Amino acid sequence: MSEILVAYRVLDKRSRYHHSYVDLDFAIDCAKHIGGSVVDVESKQTVYSVEKDRKSTRLNSSHYVASR
């Protein structure tokens, strides 16, 4: 059997195993829900992290009031 059954692992915010997925979109949705991250099984690289996503969202948002 040469099928890839698991492509991504979801880890919680304490880097503990939570769930595995074949589809990246499902893995990212799960990571967003639990506040964790997604790791590629083959490369062992972090593909998505809620913490990094929150930081980039804060940097890109405009929370200031323009002076008149």
N, C-alpha and C positions, 0 to 999 in steps of 0.2 A: 504494500500500500504506500504510494508516494504522494498522497494528498496532504496538503498543509491544513491541519485542523485548527491550529491556533496561530494567529499572526500577531495579536496584540494582547498585552496583559494590562489590566487596570490595577493601580496601586492606590491605597488610601493616602491621606495626608501624612501618615506616619511611615509611609513606604512599605506597608504590609500588603500582601496579595489580597485582591478583592474579587476579580472576575477575569475571564479570558474571552476574547472575541476574534472573529475572522474579519469582520468589517470595521474599518477605522472609524467611520461615523458613529456607529453604535458604541464603540469604546470611548470616544470623546464625549458623547452624551452621558455615559455612565460616570466618567471622571468629573464632568461638570456637576453632576448630581451629588456625588459624594465628596467633592472638593479634593480630588486626587490628581493622578497623572497617568499617562498612557506610555507604555514601553514596547518597542518593537522586539519581538521574541528573537529574531535572527541576529540583529545588530546590537541588541541590548542598549539601544539609544532611546532617550526620552523623546517621544514624538509630540506629546502635548502635556502641558502642565497648567492646572487651574491657577496656580500662584503666578506663573509667568504671564498668563492671559490677563489676570487682574492688574498686574503692574503695567502692562502695555496699554490696557484700557484707561487706567488712571493718567498715564502720560499723554495719551492722545485726546482726552476729553477736555473740554473748555469749561472750567468751573469758576470763571471769573466774570465780574460785571464790568462792562465797558463804561468808562467815565464819559460824562456828557460835556 
